[in-house]
Amino acid sequence: MNKKFVGIFVFMLLIFSFLPASGLNINNEKTSNECDCINQLKDIDEKYFDKYPTMEKSPSFIDIPESGIPEIIDTPSSFSWLDFENSNWLTPVKKQLCGDCWDYAALGTLESIIKIRENCPELTPDLSEQYVLSCLPNAGSCHGGNSYRAFQLMMETTEEGNYHNGIIPESCFPYQASDDIPCEDKCSDWEEKLIPILNYGQWRPDGSSSSREEIKTYVMVNGPVATHIESTDYFAYWGSIHHSPNDYFPYTGPSQRVNHVVMLLGWEDSSSIGKGGYWICKNSWGNEWGYDGFFNIAYGSLSIDTASIVWVDYDPESVDWDPIADAGGYYNARIGEEITFDGTDSFDAEGEISSYTWEFGDEAVKNGSTATHIYLEKGIYEVTLTVTDSNDNTDTDKTWVWIDEPSNSPNTPVITGPERGSPNQEYTYSISTTDANGDDVYYLIDCGEYKNTEEWVGPYTSGEELTFYKSWSALGDYEIKVKAKDNYGLESDWGTLSVSMPKNRMQNNLHLFKILDILLNALPTLRNLLRL
């Protein structure tokens, strides 16, 4: 009996030692988010997790002064820079290829701060992670680093900071996921492209409810921050199969280290979650992980709000951003048909586009935010829009237009159905036509009893039959009229069908009976007249 009791006790110890990794929260409460997958981890090849790299060692926060801790204000129960004032203030999710998450989180945070400070959600700054790896190597490497040090050296104007305050665009120094790329490989005019930062800092939250309110206050008032987590195999696997913005990574017990840096951009309070809610975060493992690269994580989980919060600031007066051209499209038309090209979605962060120039690919050039053009030959044309702001900064965008042979009008519609009937009885009619160019067609139907409403119905494919139902409320002769038009507005002739609602035979017989009755009643009078 004692051996049996000891065996049960050991078995229970093994079970409880496994629970923190299995997705149960600190109160042993299990939710739908809290874990349908951990038991499968043992069956997954370790190479699977190479897709989601982390730092090889934890960053050091020793001797980093604390700054930027905000005075707590009342915050709403939910907030996210993914959807603030109906706009997305985040830049697209990127994919790190080595242990440089610290670099991606830092620059992703700065990209969002730029959009927020410029008050321009359409702006899409894309900053160079390779510049930090190659030109600010003391901030870190592909094996790990420190987001705070990245900002510190970015602003430093000594040799360690490459003598300049700022970061350059991705286009000036594309990412190669290597520590061995020399700083000299950046573009030759990199100094003209530098985007300076205004300030930076960090503080160490303690995980308390007031500490979380400090994070919420800072994020809502200033913008996203970089934060640190312990990325476990379970966390990596969880995000690979959870792609709903309503899912959240659960609290799985205390963490002893951090090895990954992500962006924290919002939160959702919920009494149904053991820790009271979750943080909304942006990762750098590509958009196939989580929901388009984003994820939710329960308060306190994986050290998300107990390690280090890193922030950065930017002065919108420090950079005159190039305008962004948007040529719209793609476009299609036929020879001789006028096309309107629309560039009104182009924008400038400072709101000062001074000119729009269109090149239509057939040597024609026009100006204006919108422009019309007619092509005289069939073909595929490349259309270029160039926009210029008040400081002569320019940007171009290209689109395409497909020009086909001239369109022919659809054939006259054919109408089939009963040509005679009775009032207040519903009849079935069918319409069809074909278009020589195979274009879709729309129909305009006028049944003669009421005023034509000029409402086109469709589209229908060429040759497709349209059935409709009609009744007439009064006796009379009517004409059903139908015309067709194609996608280009070319109209057919009217097709017609005459329909009669005549008096029926019984009604004619009643009239005859009345006449006979009158004659019979008149017979005695006729006899008397004849006798005279």
matplotlib code that plots the C-alpha trace (Angstrom):
import matplotlib.pyplot as plt

x = [0.0, 2.9, 4.6, 1.4, 0.9, 4.5, 4.1, 0.9, 2.7, 5.7, 3.3, 1.5, 4.8, 5.7, 2.4, 2.6, 6.2, 5.0, 2.1, 3.8, 5.1, 1.8, 0.0, -1.8, -1.9, -0.6, -4.0, -4.2, -7.0, -7.2, -8.7, -9.2, -5.9, -4.0, -2.7, -3.8, -0.3, 2.4, 2.2, 3.1, 6.4, 8.3, 7.5, 8.8, 12.3, 14.5, 15.2, 11.6, 12.6, 15.5, 12.8, 12.3, 15.8, 16.5, 19.5, 22.1, 22.5, 20.5, 21.3, 22.7, 20.8, 23.5, 24.4, 21.6, 19.9, 16.1, 14.3, 10.9, 8.7, 5.4, 3.0, 0.1, -3.2, -6.5, -6.3, -9.1, -9.7, -8.3, -5.9, -3.9, -1.7, -2.8, -6.2, -6.0, -8.3, -9.2, -5.5, -2.6, 0.5, 2.7, 5.0, 4.9, 6.3, 9.8, 11.6, 14.9, 17.3, 19.7, 19.6, 19.2, 15.6, 17.0, 17.8, 14.4, 12.4, 14.4, 14.0, 10.4, 9.6, 11.4, 9.5, 6.1, 7.3, 8.1, 4.6, 3.0, 5.2, 4.6, 0.9, 0.9, -0.2, 0.3, 4.1, 6.0, 9.6, 11.8, 15.0, 18.2, 18.9, 22.1, 23.4, 23.1, 24.9, 27.7, 28.2, 27.2, 28.6, 29.0, 25.2, 25.1, 25.4, 23.6, 24.1, 22.3, 22.4, 20.7, 18.0, 18.9, 22.5, 21.3, 19.6, 22.5, 25.0, 22.6, 22.6, 26.3, 28.5, 31.8, 33.6, 31.6, 28.4, 29.8, 30.2, 26.6, 23.2, 20.7, 19.7, 19.5, 16.8, 16.8, 17.3, 20.6, 21.9, 19.8, 19.7, 22.1, 21.8, 25.6, 28.1, 30.8, 29.4, 31.6, 30.0, 31.5, 29.0, 26.2, 25.1, 27.5, 25.1, 24.1, 24.8, 22.1, 19.7, 20.3, 17.2, 18.2, 16.6, 15.6, 15.9, 15.9, 15.7, 14.6, 13.1, 12.7, 9.1, 8.4, 5.3, 2.9, -0.4, 0.9, 3.9, 1.6, -0.4, 2.9, 3.5, -0.1, 0.2, 3.5, 2.3, -1.0, 0.6, 3.8, 3.7, 5.0, 8.1, 10.5, 10.3, 11.9, 10.6, 11.8, 11.1, 10.4, 9.9, 6.3, 5.9, 7.5, 5.2, 2.1, 2.5, 3.0, -0.6, -2.5, -3.4, -6.5, -6.3, -8.5, -6.0, -3.4, -0.4, -1.2, 0.7, 3.0, 4.7, 7.7, 10.6, 14.2, 15.8, 15.1, 16.3, 14.1, 12.9, 9.6, 7.4, 4.6, 1.9, -1.4, -3.4, -6.8, -8.1, -10.3, -11.5, -11.8, -8.0, -6.1, -3.7, -6.5, -5.7, -3.0, -0.5, -0.6, 2.8, 4.7, 7.3, 10.0, 9.5, 7.6, 3.9, 3.2, 3.8, 1.0, -1.7, 0.2, 3.3, 1.5, 0.5, -1.2, 0.4, -1.1, 0.1, 3.2, 3.9, 7.5, 8.7, 6.9, 6.4, 9.1, 12.5, 13.1, 11.0, 13.0, 11.7, 12.8, 11.7, 11.9, 11.6, 9.3, 11.0, 14.3, 13.4, 11.7, 10.3, 10.0, 6.5, 4.9, 3.5, 0.5, -0.5, -3.5, -4.5, -4.2, -6.2, -7.8, -9.7, -10.2, -8.8, -10.4, -11.8, -11.0, -9.3, -9.1, -5.8, -6.1, -3.1, -5.0, -3.8, -0.3, 0.7, 3.5, 4.1, 4.3, 1.2, 2.9, 2.8, 3.2, 3.1, 2.0, 3.4, 2.0, 3.9, 1.5, 4.0, 3.1, 5.2, 2.2, 2.7, 0.1, 0.0, -2.5, -3.5, -5.9, -5.4, -7.4, -5.8, -6.9, -4.8, -4.9, -3.2, -3.7, -1.0, 0.2, 1.6, 3.7, 2.4, 4.6, 3.5, 6.1, 5.1, 7.2, 6.9, 7.6, 11.2, 11.7, 11.8, 10.3, 8.9, 7.7, 5.2, 4.5, 1.4, 0.1, -2.8, -4.1, -5.6, -7.8, -9.5, -12.5, -15.7, -18.9, -22.3, -24.2, -26.7, -30.3, -31.8, -34.3, -37.4, -39.5, -42.7, -46.6, -47.9, -51.5, -52.9, -55.3, -54.8, -53.4, -51.9, -48.1, -46.2, -42.6, -40.4, -36.8, -34.1, -30.8, -28.2, -24.6, -21.7, -19.2, -16.3, -17.5, -18.0, -20.5, -23.9, -26.4, -30.1, -32.6, -36.2, -39.4, -42.7, -44.8, -47.2, -45.1, -42.5, -39.0, -36.9, -33.5, -32.2, -29.7, -29.5, -26.5, -23.9, -24.6, -22.2, -22.6, -25.4, -26.6, -30.5, -32.2, -35.7, -38.2, -41.8, -44.5, -48.3, -50.4, -53.2, -55.5, -56.8, -54.9, -52.0, -48.4, -44.9, -42.0, -38.8, -35.3, -31.9, -28.4, -25.0, -21.5, -18.8, -17.7, -21.2, -21.9, -25.7, -27.7, -30.9, -34.2, -35.6, -39.4, -42.3, -46.0, -48.3, -52.1, -54.5, -57.8, -61.4, -62.1, -64.8, -67.2, -67.2, -68.1, -71.0, -72.4, -72.7, -74.5, -76.9, -77.8, -78.6, -80.8, -82.7, -83.4, -84.7, -87.0, -88.5, -89.2, -91.1, -94.7, -94.2, -93.1, -96.2, -98.6, -96.9, -97.2, -101.0, -101.5]
y = [0.0, 2.4, 1.7, 2.4, 5.7, 6.8, 5.9, 8.1, 10.9, 10.8, 10.7, 13.8, 15.7, 14.9, 16.2, 19.5, 20.1, 20.0, 22.3, 25.7, 24.7, 23.3, 26.6, 26.8, 30.2, 30.9, 30.1, 26.8, 28.2, 26.9, 28.8, 28.1, 29.9, 27.9, 25.2, 22.8, 22.2, 21.8, 18.0, 18.1, 19.9, 16.7, 15.5, 18.5, 18.6, 21.2, 22.7, 24.0, 26.6, 27.9, 29.8, 32.0, 33.1, 34.7, 36.2, 33.7, 35.5, 37.9, 41.7, 43.5, 46.4, 47.2, 50.9, 52.0, 55.0, 55.0, 57.8, 58.5, 57.0, 58.8, 60.1, 57.8, 59.0, 57.3, 54.9, 53.1, 49.4, 48.8, 50.7, 49.9, 51.9, 49.3, 51.1, 54.5, 57.1, 54.6, 54.5, 52.0, 53.7, 50.7, 49.9, 46.5, 43.5, 42.4, 39.1, 38.9, 36.2, 36.0, 37.0, 40.7, 41.1, 44.0, 45.9, 45.2, 46.2, 49.4, 50.5, 49.3, 51.5, 54.5, 54.0, 54.2, 57.2, 59.0, 58.3, 59.5, 62.7, 63.5, 62.9, 61.0, 57.3, 57.0, 57.6, 54.3, 54.9, 51.8, 52.1, 50.1, 47.3, 46.6, 50.1, 49.4, 46.0, 47.4, 51.0, 50.8, 47.3, 48.1, 48.0, 44.3, 41.7, 38.8, 36.9, 39.5, 43.1, 46.0, 48.2, 51.0, 50.9, 51.0, 54.4, 55.6, 55.0, 56.2, 59.6, 59.5, 61.7, 60.1, 57.4, 54.7, 56.4, 56.8, 60.5, 61.3, 61.4, 59.3, 56.2, 55.8, 54.2, 50.5, 51.4, 53.0, 49.9, 46.7, 44.0, 41.1, 39.5, 39.6, 41.2, 41.1, 43.7, 46.8, 50.1, 51.5, 49.4, 51.9, 54.2, 57.1, 59.9, 58.4, 61.5, 63.3, 60.6, 60.5, 60.7, 61.9, 61.0, 63.5, 61.4, 57.9, 56.1, 53.1, 52.0, 48.7, 47.9, 45.7, 43.9, 45.5, 46.9, 50.5, 49.6, 48.3, 51.6, 53.4, 51.4, 52.0, 55.7, 56.0, 53.9, 55.8, 59.3, 58.8, 55.7, 52.1, 50.9, 48.1, 45.4, 42.1, 38.6, 35.1, 33.4, 29.7, 26.8, 26.8, 30.5, 30.1, 27.1, 28.8, 31.8, 29.5, 28.1, 31.0, 33.5, 35.2, 38.7, 37.4, 34.8, 35.5, 33.7, 32.7, 33.2, 30.2, 31.0, 33.1, 33.6, 33.7, 35.4, 37.3, 36.4, 38.3, 41.9, 42.9, 46.0, 46.8, 48.9, 48.4, 46.4, 44.8, 44.5, 41.5, 40.0, 36.6, 36.4, 35.3, 38.3, 40.8, 41.2, 41.1, 43.3, 43.8, 43.4, 43.3, 40.7, 40.4, 36.8, 37.6, 38.0, 34.3, 34.1, 35.3, 37.4, 39.1, 39.2, 40.6, 38.8, 39.2, 38.1, 37.9, 40.5, 39.2, 36.4, 35.6, 38.8, 41.0, 43.8, 43.1, 43.3, 46.6, 49.2, 51.1, 54.3, 56.8, 60.2, 62.1, 65.7, 66.1, 69.4, 67.5, 65.9, 67.0, 63.8, 63.1, 63.0, 59.6, 59.2, 56.9, 56.5, 54.3, 51.5, 49.2, 50.7, 49.2, 50.6, 50.3, 52.2, 55.7, 55.5, 58.3, 57.1, 59.2, 58.6, 59.4, 60.4, 62.0, 59.2, 60.7, 62.5, 64.5, 64.3, 68.1, 68.3, 70.3, 68.5, 71.3, 69.4, 66.1, 65.0, 62.0, 60.2, 57.8, 55.6, 56.8, 60.1, 62.0, 64.0, 65.8, 67.6, 67.5, 65.3, 63.7, 63.5, 62.1, 60.4, 58.5, 55.7, 55.2, 51.8, 48.5, 47.5, 47.5, 50.9, 51.8, 55.0, 57.0, 59.7, 62.0, 64.2, 67.2, 69.0, 72.7, 71.9, 70.1, 66.6, 64.1, 60.6, 58.4, 55.6, 53.4, 51.6, 49.9, 50.3, 47.6, 48.9, 46.6, 46.8, 49.2, 47.8, 47.1, 47.7, 44.6, 43.1, 44.1, 42.0, 39.3, 39.1, 36.0, 35.3, 35.5, 38.1, 37.9, 37.7, 38.9, 41.8, 41.1, 37.8, 37.3, 36.2, 35.1, 36.8, 36.1, 38.4, 37.6, 39.2, 38.7, 41.1, 40.8, 41.5, 39.1, 42.0, 41.7, 43.4, 45.4, 45.7, 48.5, 47.3, 49.3, 47.4, 50.3, 50.6, 52.8, 55.5, 54.1, 54.4, 54.3, 51.6, 49.3, 45.7, 43.4, 42.6, 39.4, 37.5, 37.7, 35.2, 34.7, 34.7, 37.0, 36.0, 38.5, 38.5, 41.0, 41.6, 44.4, 46.0, 47.1, 46.1, 47.5, 47.0, 47.3, 47.2, 45.6, 47.5, 46.3, 47.7, 46.5, 48.2, 46.8, 47.6, 50.6, 52.2, 51.3, 50.7, 48.5, 49.4, 48.8, 45.2, 45.1, 42.7, 43.7, 42.4, 42.7, 42.5, 42.3, 41.9, 38.2, 36.2, 36.0, 39.8, 40.0, 37.5, 39.6, 42.6, 40.4, 39.1, 42.7, 43.6, 40.6, 41.4, 44.9, 43.5, 41.0, 43.6, 45.7, 43.0, 43.8, 47.4, 46.2, 44.0, 46.8, 49.0, 46.4, 46.0, 49.6]
z = [0.0, 0.9, -2.4, -4.3, -2.4, -3.2, -6.8, -7.1, -5.3, -7.7, -10.7, -9.4, -8.9, -12.5, -13.8, -11.8, -12.8, -16.4, -16.0, -16.4, -19.8, -20.9, -21.2, -17.8, -16.2, -12.7, -11.2, -13.1, -15.1, -18.7, -21.6, -25.2, -25.9, -23.3, -25.0, -27.6, -28.9, -26.3, -26.3, -30.0, -29.4, -28.7, -32.2, -34.0, -35.5, -33.8, -37.2, -37.2, -34.6, -36.7, -38.6, -35.5, -34.4, -31.0, -29.2, -28.0, -24.7, -22.7, -23.0, -20.0, -18.4, -15.9, -15.6, -18.0, -16.3, -16.1, -17.9, -19.5, -16.8, -17.3, -14.7, -14.8, -16.4, -16.8, -19.8, -21.7, -21.3, -24.8, -27.1, -30.2, -32.7, -35.3, -35.4, -33.8, -35.3, -38.1, -39.2, -38.9, -37.4, -37.8, -40.6, -42.4, -40.4, -41.4, -41.0, -39.2, -40.4, -37.4, -33.7, -34.4, -33.0, -30.9, -34.1, -35.7, -32.6, -32.2, -35.8, -36.0, -32.9, -34.5, -37.8, -35.9, -33.9, -37.1, -38.5, -35.3, -34.9, -38.6, -38.1, -41.3, -41.2, -44.9, -44.5, -44.7, -43.5, -44.0, -42.0, -42.4, -39.9, -41.8, -41.0, -37.3, -37.7, -39.9, -38.8, -35.1, -34.2, -30.5, -30.2, -31.0, -33.7, -35.3, -32.0, -29.9, -28.8, -27.0, -28.4, -25.9, -27.1, -30.7, -30.0, -27.9, -30.7, -33.4, -31.7, -30.8, -33.0, -32.0, -33.9, -32.1, -33.4, -37.0, -36.3, -37.2, -35.4, -37.4, -39.3, -43.1, -45.3, -46.2, -49.8, -48.9, -47.1, -47.7, -45.1, -45.5, -42.0, -41.5, -39.2, -41.8, -44.2, -44.0, -43.2, -46.5, -48.5, -47.8, -50.6, -51.5, -50.6, -47.2, -45.2, -47.2, -46.3, -42.5, -40.3, -36.8, -33.5, -30.8, -27.6, -26.2, -22.9, -20.9, -17.6, -15.7, -14.9, -11.9, -13.1, -10.7, -11.7, -11.4, -13.5, -16.2, -16.0, -16.6, -19.7, -21.0, -20.3, -22.2, -25.2, -25.5, -25.1, -27.0, -29.2, -29.3, -27.3, -27.5, -24.8, -23.9, -23.6, -23.0, -26.4, -25.7, -28.1, -27.1, -27.8, -31.3, -32.1, -30.6, -33.0, -36.0, -35.5, -33.9, -36.6, -35.0, -33.6, -30.8, -29.6, -26.9, -25.5, -21.9, -18.7, -18.3, -15.1, -14.1, -16.6, -15.6, -18.6, -21.8, -25.3, -27.7, -28.3, -29.7, -30.0, -27.6, -29.2, -27.2, -24.8, -24.1, -20.5, -19.9, -16.6, -18.2, -18.5, -15.3, -15.4, -16.3, -20.0, -22.7, -24.5, -28.3, -29.9, -33.2, -33.9, -36.5, -37.7, -40.9, -41.5, -41.6, -37.8, -35.5, -37.1, -40.0, -37.7, -34.7, -31.5, -28.1, -24.9, -21.4, -18.9, -17.1, -19.5, -20.6, -18.8, -21.3, -18.8, -16.2, -18.1, -19.9, -21.8, -24.4, -26.0, -28.7, -29.9, -33.2, -34.3, -37.3, -38.2, -38.7, -42.0, -45.2, -46.5, -50.2, -51.5, -52.3, -55.8, -56.4, -60.0, -59.2, -61.6, -63.2, -66.1, -69.2, -72.1, -75.9, -78.8, -78.9, -75.4, -72.9, -69.7, -66.5, -64.6, -60.9, -58.8, -55.9, -53.5, -53.7, -50.6, -48.9, -45.2, -45.1, -47.4, -50.1, -53.5, -56.1, -59.4, -61.0, -64.3, -66.3, -69.0, -70.8, -72.6, -76.1, -75.9, -74.6, -71.3, -69.2, -65.8, -63.0, -60.1, -62.6, -66.3, -69.3, -72.3, -75.4, -77.0, -80.7, -80.9, -79.2, -76.7, -73.1, -72.0, -68.9, -67.3, -65.0, -62.5, -61.0, -58.1, -56.8, -53.5, -52.7, -52.0, -55.3, -53.7, -56.1, -56.3, -59.1, -59.4, -62.4, -63.4, -66.6, -69.0, -71.4, -74.7, -76.7, -80.1, -80.4, -78.8, -80.8, -79.3, -78.0, -80.4, -80.1, -77.2, -78.0, -75.8, -75.5, -73.6, -73.8, -76.2, -75.0, -71.5, -68.8, -66.3, -62.9, -63.9, -63.8, -66.9, -67.4, -70.0, -71.0, -72.4, -74.0, -76.2, -77.3, -77.5, -80.3, -78.0, -75.3, -72.8, -70.0, -70.7, -68.7, -69.5, -69.3, -69.2, -70.0, -69.8, -71.0, -68.1, -65.9, -66.5, -67.4, -64.2, -66.1, -63.8, -65.5, -64.2, -64.5, -65.3, -67.3, -69.4, -73.2, -74.2, -70.6, -70.4, -67.9, -66.7, -65.2, -64.3, -65.2, -64.8, -66.1, -64.0, -66.9, -70.3, -73.2, -75.6, -74.3, -75.6, -73.7, -74.6, -73.7, -74.6, -73.6, -73.0, -72.5, -69.9, -72.0, -72.1, -75.7, -76.1, -78.4, -80.2, -78.4, -78.7, -78.5, -77.9, -78.2, -75.5, -75.5, -72.6, -74.7, -73.6, -73.3, -75.2, -72.2, -71.9, -75.7, -75.2, -72.3, -74.6, -77.2, -74.6, -73.6, -77.2, -77.7, -74.5, -75.6, -79.0, -77.3, -75.0, -78.1, -80.0, -78.7, -79.7, -83.2, -83.6, -82.7, -85.2, -87.9, -87.3, -88.0]

ax = plt.figure().add_subplot(projection="3d")
ax.plot(x, y, z, "-o")
ax.set_aspect("equal")
plt.show()
